Amino acid sequence: MNPDFPLKYEEYQTRVASPFFRRKGNEKRLWLGLRRECRFGDAGNMEPCSSKQCLLCSLVKSSVSKELSEQGIMTTSSLARAVEMSTHRKSTSKVVLMANVLLGREVEVKKHEFGQLQTLQGFDSVRLVEYTLWGRKIDNGESLVFSGDAVRPLYLITHE
């Protein structure tokens, strides 16, 4: 693991902190359904790969490239949803990661409108919601963060 990892996370936490948050940086324990380009996390393989496209290893090494986080790193409060998200990836190698995630200042956006937004200045993350035909909000606990520094991996679950 990158020795600067805790420092980067704490610096990001300080940057997004607000006196209105219950937890510093609006930190929450969330799940990520990830793709990986390697077998990191499989029995006996505890060395992250060097691929810049492997989001799992990038998060573990705290070196997520702008290209990987530009569209956002999807998080969810539901383990079942994280497993589903990892299953929909093209890779045959699927993992779910539990992490502390710094959401900072979060804005709610309708899922179908997210891709149309030009800018989200002033916000650190996006909470994706949907609405029924009758206007009832459906919140599945899905959020996007735009920095790898906002994610502190805790536990890794692999599945085939």
Secondary structure, DSSP 4 states (H G I P E B T S, - for coil): --TTHHHHHHHHHHHH--TT-SSTTSEEEEEEEEE-SS-TTSTT--S----TT-HHHHHHHT---HHHHTT-EEEES-HHHHHHHHHTSS-S-EEEEEEEEE--SEEEEEGGGGGG----TT-SEEEEEEE-TT--EEEEEEEEES-GGGEEEEEEEEE-
